[in-house]
Amino acid sequence: MTEHTITPMLTPISAADGMLEEARVAHEKYLIKQQEADLERAIECYVDAIKANPTMSESYYRLASLLLIKGQITVDGALEQCKTALSLEPNNPNAHIYTGYFQCLNGDFEEAEKEFSLAISRSGINSARPRLFLSKLLLNRIKNQKSVKNMVKFLYYFLSGSMMIMWDCPSLKMFYKFLANDFSVFSYKALGETFEKMKLFPSALEAYSKGLEKTAQGNLFYQKMGDLSLECNDISSCLECYKKAFEMNPADREVLIKLATISQTYYPDNVDVTIDYYNSLLEFGIDLDKIYYELGHLYLKKSDKIHAVSAFKLAEEMNPENPYYNNSLAYAYVKAELYDDAIDYYQRAIKLNPDAEWTSIVCHALGAIYAEIKENYQAAEATFNAGMVLDPNNVDIQLSLGDLFMAQNDLDKAIKIYCDAISVDPLNFLTYAKTGLALWEKDYLEESVVAFHKSIELNPDFEIAQNNLGVVYLDGYGDPKQSLEYFKNAVKINPNYTLAYFNLARAYQAIGDKSSAAEYYQMTMDLNKITEELSDKDIRKRLYELFE
C-alpha cells in the first residue's frame, strides 16, 4: 500500500489561538517601540482572532485598549468590550484589570476599585499589577480627600504589589525586554553621537544602522540617520530616512516637521507633497497658526489664491497681533485683486511695526497699491515718505516715490528723489537710468547722457538704458549714427524688445538707409503682435512713408 502523509486542517480554535499569539507579539512590540505599524497589526490580529473564535475573552479587552489609543472608540465603547469579555470569562483577572482601568478613565473610581479588588482576589500570588493599580487609585483619592484609612490601604497595596512583582512573570518579562531594549538603544545612540562629534560620519552611520537592526527603535535610528545625512548634505538619503521613520510612527510630530521642512526647502517643485505634510501636522493641533502661515505661502506658489487667502486668514485669526501674518494676508488679497482688503491688512501690519526696515518694505507695497491701483497719489506719497522715514536706506521706495512724481509730471521732485537714491546707493544702475530719463524729460541732455552712460557702465546688459541713451542721441542731439550702437546693443541683449527695434528702424530711416529701416519696421510689426507695446497703425505709417 502507498502511504500518504496528510496535513491536518487547523480547527477554528487552534487558528484563533495562532492569531491571538500574533496579536500579543505585535501588541508587545507596540508597547516597546510605540510604532504605528505594530499597533495596526495587533488590532488586525485581535479582530481576526475574534472572528475565528468569538469566545476568547482576552481578544476583547486587549482590542478595546488599542482601539481607544487609535481614537476609534470611546471609553464607554471600551467598557462594553470588557463587559463582553467578563460575560465570557467572569474570573479572568486581566479582564477585571482592564475594566478597572477604563472605569478610572471614565471617572468612576468606586467601580474601578471594585474591579481591581476582584482582579486581586482572582489572581492569587500574581496579583502585583492590580494591587499597584489600586494603590495608584487610592493615592489620587488621598490627594483629594485625606484619610488615615485610605493612607493605610494605599501603603498596604503599594508595598504588597511591589513585593509580589517578583512572582509576576509577564510583568518581569516585559520589564526585562524594556530594560534590554533601552540599554541597546542607549549604547548605539551614544556610540553614533560620539562618532559624529569626532566627524567620523561613516562610522556614525554604521552605529545607527546597527542600532536600527539590533533594537526595536527603528523610528529613532532612522531619524538619527536622516539628521546625519542632512549634515553631510545628502538630501535624498535624508528624506528617505525621515520617510521611513514616519512610516514606522506616523504619530511622531517631530519627524513630520522635518519632512515638511526638507520638502519645502530642497524640493520646491513638490508643492503638493509639502502641502500634504503640513495638512498632516494640523491634525496634532499644535502651532496651528504657524502651519497655516506656511500653507498660505505654498498655496501662493501654486497660484491657488482662494486657499492662500483662507490659510493666511486662519493664521491671522489665531494670532491677530502677528504683523507677518497680516502682511502675508494682504499680499494674498493683492494676488486675488481684493485691494481694499489688502490695504486694510497692510495698514495693520504697519501699525504693529515689529522692525523699521521690514515695515518700510510693507509701506512700499501699500504705497504701490495707492499709486498704481487706486491712483491716489497723495496717499501713495504719504505712505512712501513714511517708509523712507522708517528706513532712509531703502532705495526701492525712493525710486517708487520718484516714479510717482514722474507720473504727475513733477520732474524737479522726481530728479531730486532719484539723486537722493544715488547718494544712498551710488552703485545701483537702475537709479542712474531713472535719473537719466527724468533729466531727458526736463531737456537736460548732457546730464541725461552722463546718467545713462553711468547706468550702462554699472550694468552693460541693462537694455532699457541702452535704448534710452540711443533715443537721446537720435532725438536730442540729432545724431542717428551714434544712436545705432545703443539700439543694436539693446536688441542684442533682449531680442524681444519691440521699442528698441522701432527706434533702430527710425535711426536707419534718419540716415537714409531705407532697406534696413524697412527690415526693422517689419520686425517691429511682427514682435508687436505679441507684445502690443506700440501702435500698429503708427508702425505701418512709418513703413509706407519710406517708399512714398
C-alpha positions in Angstrom: 0.0 0.0 0.0 1.1 3.5 -0.7 1.3 5.6 2.4 0.0 9.2 2.2 1.0 11.9 4.6 -2.0 14.1 5.2 -1.6 17.6 6.6 -4.4 18.1 9.2 -6.7 21.1 8.8 -6.4 23.7 11.6 -9.6 23.8 13.7 -11.1 27.2 14.3 -9.9 27.1 18.0 -6.2 26.5 17.0 -6.4 29.1 14.2 -7.8 31.6 16.7 -5.0 30.8 19.2 -2.4 31.4 16.5 -4.0 34.8 15.6 -4.2 35.7 19.3 -0.5 34.9 19.7 0.4 37.1 16.7 -1.7 39.9 18.2 0.1 39.5 21.6 3.5 39.8 19.9 2.5 42.8 17.8 0.9 44.4 20.9 4.1 43.8 22.9 6.2 45.3 20.1 4.0 48.3 20.1 4.4 48.8 23.8 8.2 48.8 23.5 8.6 50.6 20.1 5.5 52.8 20.0 5.3 52.3 16.3 2.1 52.6 14.3 2.7 49.6 12.1 2.8 47.3 15.2 -0.4 48.9 16.5 -2.2 48.3 13.3 -1.0 44.7 13.1 -2.1 44.0 16.7 -5.6 45.4 16.0 -5.9 43.4 12.8 -4.9 40.1 14.6 -7.2 40.7 17.5 -10.1 41.3 15.1 -9.2 38.1 13.2 -8.9 36.1 16.4 -12.4 37.2 17.4 -13.8 36.3 14.0 -12.2 32.8 14.3 -13.3 32.3 17.9 -15.7 34.8 19.4 -15.5 33.1 22.8 -11.9 34.2 23.7 -12.3 37.0 26.3 -8.7 38.2 26.0 -9.2 39.4 22.5 -12.0 41.8 23.5 -10.3 43.8 26.3 -6.9 43.9 24.6 -8.6 45.1 21.3 -10.5 47.7 23.3 -7.3 49.2 24.7 -5.8 49.6 21.3 -8.9 50.9 19.6 -9.1 53.5 22.4 -5.4 54.5 21.7 -6.3 54.9 18.0 -9.3 57.0 18.9 -11.7 54.6 17.1 -13.8 54.0 20.2 -14.7 55.9 23.3 -14.1 54.9 26.9 -17.8 53.7 27.0 -17.1 51.6 24.0 -14.0 50.1 25.6 -16.1 49.2 28.7 -18.7 47.5 26.5 -15.9 45.3 25.1 -14.8 44.5 28.7 -18.3 43.5 29.6 -18.3 41.1 26.7 -15.0 39.6 27.9 -16.3 39.2 31.5 -19.5 37.6 30.3 -17.4 35.0 28.5 -14.9 34.6 31.4 -16.1 36.2 34.7 -13.0 35.1 36.6 -10.4 36.5 34.2 -8.3 38.8 36.3 -6.9 40.7 33.3 -10.5 41.5 32.2 -11.2 43.0 35.6 -7.9 45.0 35.4 -8.8 46.5 32.0 -12.3 47.2 33.2 -11.0 49.0 36.3 -8.6 51.0 34.2 -11.3 52.1 31.8 -13.5 53.0 34.8 -10.8 55.2 36.1 -10.6 57.0 32.7 -14.4 57.4 32.9 -14.1 59.0 36.4 -16.0 56.1 38.1 -13.4 55.4 40.8 -15.7 53.4 43.1 -16.5 50.9 40.3 -12.8 50.8 39.4 -11.8 50.0 42.9 -14.3 47.1 42.9 -12.8 45.8 39.6 -9.2 45.9 40.9 -10.3 44.2 44.1 -11.9 41.4 42.1 -8.7 41.1 40.0 -6.7 40.8 43.2 -8.9 38.0 44.6 -8.8 36.1 41.3 -5.0 36.4 40.8 -3.6 35.0 43.9 0.2 35.3 44.1 0.2 37.0 40.7 -1.8 40.0 41.8 1.0 42.5 41.7 -0.4 44.5 38.8 -4.0 45.0 40.2 -2.5 45.9 43.6 -0.4 48.6 42.1 -3.3 49.9 40.0 -5.4 50.0 43.1 -2.7 51.8 45.1 -2.5 54.5 42.4 -6.2 55.0 42.6 -6.1 55.3 46.4 -3.2 57.8 46.1 -5.3 60.0 43.8 -8.1 59.7 46.3 -5.8 60.8 49.2 -4.8 63.9 47.2 -8.5 65.0 47.1 -9.6 63.6 50.4 -7.1 62.8 53.1 -8.0 59.9 55.3 -6.0 57.6 57.6 -7.9 54.6 56.3 -7.1 55.4 52.6 -3.5 56.0 53.5 -3.2 52.6 55.2 -4.9 50.9 52.3 -2.6 52.7 49.9 0.6 51.6 51.7 -0.7 48.1 52.0 -1.5 47.6 48.3 1.6 49.6 47.1 4.1 47.6 49.3 2.4 44.3 48.7 2.2 44.9 45.0 5.9 46.0 44.9 7.0 42.8 46.7 4.7 40.5 44.7 6.0 41.8 41.3 8.8 39.3 41.7 6.3 36.5 41.1 4.5 38.3 38.2 6.2 36.6 35.3 4.5 38.5 32.5 5.5 41.9 34.1 9.0 40.7 34.7 9.3 39.5 31.2 8.1 42.8 29.8 10.4 44.7 32.2 13.4 42.8 31.1 12.6 43.4 27.4 12.1 47.1 28.1 15.4 47.2 30.0 17.4 45.3 27.4 16.0 47.3 24.6 16.6 50.6 26.3 20.2 49.7 27.1 20.9 48.7 23.4 19.3 51.9 22.2 21.4 54.0 24.6 24.6 52.2 23.6 24.2 52.5 19.8 22.8 56.1 20.1 25.7 57.2 22.3 28.3 55.5 20.0 26.9 57.2 16.9 26.8 60.6 18.5 30.4 60.2 19.7 31.5 59.4 16.1 29.5 62.4 14.9 31.3 64.7 17.3 34.6 63.3 16.0 33.4 63.9 12.5 33.7 60.2 11.7 30.4 60.2 9.8 30.7 56.8 8.1 31.3 55.2 11.5 28.4 57.1 13.0 26.1 55.9 10.2 27.3 52.3 10.8 26.5 52.6 14.5 23.0 53.9 13.8 22.4 51.2 11.2 23.4 48.5 13.7 21.1 50.2 16.3 18.3 50.0 13.7 19.0 46.3 13.2 19.5 45.2 16.8 16.9 47.3 18.7 13.2 47.9 18.5 13.6 51.7 18.0 13.7 51.9 14.2 12.0 55.3 14.3 14.7 56.8 16.5 17.6 55.5 14.4 16.1 56.4 11.1 15.8 59.9 12.5 19.4 59.9 13.6 20.5 58.6 10.1 18.3 61.3 8.5 19.9 64.0 10.7 23.4 62.8 9.8 22.6 62.7 6.1 21.4 66.2 6.3 24.6 67.3 8.0 26.5 65.6 5.2 24.3 67.4 2.6 22.9 64.1 1.3 19.4 65.4 1.0 17.9 62.4 -0.9 19.1 59.9 1.7 18.0 62.3 4.5 14.5 62.4 3.0 14.3 58.7 2.6 15.3 58.1 6.2 12.7 60.6 7.5 10.1 58.9 5.4 10.9 55.5 6.8 10.8 56.9 10.4 7.4 58.5 9.7 6.1 55.2 8.2 7.1 53.4 11.4 5.4 56.0 13.6 3.0 58.5 11.9 2.3 59.9 15.4 5.8 61.4 15.6 5.3 65.1 15.0 9.0 66.0 15.1 9.7 63.7 12.1 6.7 65.2 10.2 8.1 68.7 10.8 11.4 67.6 9.4 9.8 66.0 6.3 7.8 69.2 5.6 10.9 71.4 6.1 13.1 69.3 3.9 10.5 69.0 1.2 9.8 72.8 1.2 13.4 73.8 1.3 15.1 71.3 -1.1 12.2 70.2 -3.3 10.4 73.5 -4.1 8.6 71.9 -7.1 7.0 69.2 -4.9 4.4 71.7 -3.6 1.6 69.3 -3.3 3.7 66.8 -1.2 4.7 69.6 1.1 1.1 70.8 1.5 0.1 67.2 2.5 2.8 67.2 5.2 1.6 70.5 6.6 -2.0 69.3 6.5 -1.0 66.2 8.4 0.7 68.5 11.0 -2.7 70.3 11.5 -4.1 67.0 13.0 -1.8 67.4 16.0 -3.5 70.7 17.0 -0.1 72.4 17.8 1.2 75.7 16.4 -1.7 75.8 14.0 -1.2 79.5 13.1 2.4 78.8 12.0 1.3 75.8 9.9 -1.5 77.8 8.2 1.1 80.6 7.5 3.4 78.1 5.8 0.4 76.6 3.9 -0.5 80.1 2.7 2.8 80.6 1.0 2.7 77.1 -0.5 -0.8 77.8 -2.0 0.5 81.1 -3.4 3.3 79.2 -5.1 0.6 77.1 -6.8 -1.3 80.3 -7.7 -4.2 79.0 -5.6 -5.3 82.4 -4.4 -8.5 81.2 -2.6 -6.7 78.7 -0.5 -3.9 81.1 0.2 -6.2 83.7 1.5 -8.1 81.2 3.6 -4.8 79.8 5.1 -3.4 83.3 5.9 -6.8 84.4 7.3 -6.9 81.4 9.7 -3.3 82.2 10.8 -4.2 85.8 11.4 -7.4 85.0 13.3 -5.4 82.8 15.7 -2.8 85.5 16.2 -4.1 88.9 15.1 -1.2 90.7 16.6 1.4 89.0 14.3 2.5 91.6 11.7 3.9 88.9 9.4 0.5 87.1 9.2 -1.2 90.5 8.4 1.3 91.3 5.7 1.1 87.9 4.0 -2.7 88.0 4.1 -2.6 91.5 2.5 -0.3 90.1 -0.2 -2.7 87.2 -0.9 -5.5 89.7 -1.2 -3.4 91.6 -3.8 -3.0 88.4 -5.8 -6.7 87.9 -5.6 -7.2 91.5 -6.7 -9.1 92.4 -3.5 -7.3 95.6 -3.0 -9.4 97.2 -0.3 -8.9 94.2 2.0 -5.2 94.3 1.1 -5.0 97.9 2.1 -6.6 97.1 5.5 -4.2 94.4 6.4 -1.1 96.2 5.2 -2.1 99.1 7.4 -2.5 96.7 10.4 1.0 95.3 9.7 2.5 98.8 9.5 0.8 99.7 12.8 2.3 96.7 14.5 5.7 97.7 13.2 8.0 94.9 14.5 11.1 96.2 12.7 11.6 99.5 11.0 13.4 98.1 7.9 10.7 95.4 7.5 7.9 97.9 8.0 9.4 100.2 5.3 9.1 97.4 2.8 5.4 97.0 3.8 4.9 100.7 3.3 6.4 100.3 -0.2 3.8 97.6 -1.0 0.9 99.7 0.3 2.1 102.8 -1.5 2.3 100.9 -4.8 -1.4 99.9 -4.4 -2.4 103.6 -3.7 -0.3 104.7 -6.8 -0.9 102.0 -9.4 -4.4 100.7 -8.4 -6.2 103.4 -6.6 -4.4 106.3 -8.4 -4.5 108.1 -5.0 -1.2 109.9 -5.4 -1.5 111.8 -2.2 -1.9 108.7 -0.1 0.8 107.0 -2.1 3.3 109.9 -1.4 2.5 109.9 2.3 3.0 106.1 2.5 6.3 106.2 0.6 7.5 109.1 2.8 6.6 107.1 5.9 8.6 104.2 4.6 11.6 106.4 3.9 11.4 107.8 7.5 11.5 104.2 8.8 14.4 103.2 6.6 16.3 106.1 4.9 18.4 103.5 3.1 15.5 101.8 1.3 16.4 102.7 -2.3 13.5 100.8 -3.8 10.9 103.0 -2.0 12.8 106.2 -3.1 12.7 105.0 -6.7 9.0 104.4 -6.4 8.4 107.9 -5.0 10.4 109.3 -7.9 8.3 107.3 -10.3 5.2 108.7 -8.6 6.4 112.3 -9.3 7.2 111.3 -12.9 3.6 110.1 -13.3 2.4 113.5 -12.1 5.0 115.2 -14.4 6.7 116.8 -11.4 10.1 116.4 -12.9 12.0 118.6 -10.4 10.8 116.5 -7.4 11.5 113.3 -9.4 15.1 114.3 -10.2 15.7 115.3 -6.6 14.4 111.9 -5.2 16.4 109.9 -7.8 19.5 111.8 -6.9 18.9 111.1 -3.2 18.7 107.5 -4.1 22.0 107.7 -5.9 23.6 109.2 -2.8 22.3 106.2 -0.8 23.5 103.6 -3.3 25.9 105.0 -5.9 26.4 101.6 -7.5 22.7 101.0 -8.3 22.4 101.1 -12.2 18.6 101.5 -12.0 18.8 104.8 -10.1 21.0 106.3 -12.8 18.7 105.0 -15.6 15.7 106.6 -13.9 17.6 109.8 -13.3 18.6 109.9 -16.9 15.0 109.6 -18.1 13.9 112.4 -15.8 16.7 114.6 -17.0 15.8 113.8 -20.6 12.2 114.8 -20.0 13.5 118.0 -18.5 15.6 118.7 -21.6 18.9 118.4 -19.7 20.6 116.5 -22.5 24.2 116.4 -21.3 23.2 115.4 -17.8 20.9 112.6 -19.1 23.7 111.3 -21.3 26.1 111.1 -18.3 23.4 109.3 -16.2 22.7 106.8 -18.9 26.4 106.1 -19.5 26.9 105.5 -15.8 23.9 103.1 -15.7 25.4 101.2 -18.7 28.9 101.2 -17.1 27.4 99.6 -14.0 25.3 97.1 -15.9 26.1 96.8 -19.7 23.3 94.3 -20.0 20.5 96.7 -19.0 18.8 97.1 -22.3 16.5 99.9 -21.3 19.4 102.2 -20.5 21.0 101.3 -23.9 17.7 102.1 -25.7 17.1 105.4 -23.9 20.7 106.6 -24.4 20.1 105.9 -28.1 16.9 108.0 -28.0 18.9 110.9 -26.5 21.4 110.8 -29.3 18.8 110.3 -32.0 16.1 112.8 -30.9 18.0 115.0 -28.6 21.3 115.6 -30.4 20.1 114.5 -33.9 22.9 112.0 -34.2 21.3 108.8 -35.7 24.7 107.2 -36.4 25.7 107.5 -32.8 22.4 106.2 -31.7 22.7 103.0 -33.8 25.2 101.5 -31.5 22.9 101.7 -28.4 19.8 100.4 -30.2 21.7 97.5 -31.6 23.1 96.7 -28.1 19.5 96.8 -26.7 18.1 94.3 -29.3 21.1 92.1 -28.8 20.6 92.0 -25.1 16.8 91.5 -25.5 15.7 90.1 -28.9 12.1 90.7 -27.9 12.5 94.4 -27.2 9.9 95.9 -29.6 10.6 99.5 -28.8 14.3 99.1 -29.5 13.6 97.6 -32.9 11.3 100.5 -33.7 14.0 103.1 -32.6 16.6 101.2 -34.6 14.3 101.5 -37.7 13.9 105.2 -37.0 17.7 105.7 -36.8 18.2 103.9 -40.1 15.4 106.0 -41.7 17.1 109.1 -40.4 20.4 108.3 -42.1 18.6 107.3 -45.3 19.1 103.5 -45.2 15.6 102.7 -46.3 16.2 99.0 -46.7 17.5 98.5 -43.2 14.7 100.8 -41.9 12.0 98.7 -43.6 13.5 95.5 -42.3 13.4 96.7 -38.7 10.0 98.3 -39.1 8.7 94.9 -40.3 10.4 93.1 -37.4 8.8 95.7 -35.1 5.4 94.9 -36.5 5.9 91.1 -36.1 7.0 91.5 -32.5 4.3 94.0 -31.7 1.6 91.4 -32.5 2.9 89.6 -29.4 4.0 92.4 -27.1 1.4 95.0 -28.1 3.8 97.8 -26.9 3.2 100.2 -29.8 0.6 101.4 -32.1 0.4 99.1 -35.1 -1.0 101.9 -37.2 2.0 104.2 -36.4 4.5 101.5 -37.4 2.7 100.8 -40.8 2.5 104.6 -41.5 6.3 104.9 -41.0 6.9 101.8 -43.1 4.8 103.1 -46.0 6.4 106.6 -45.8 9.8 105.0 -46.7 8.6 104.3 -50.2 6.5 107.4 -51.0 
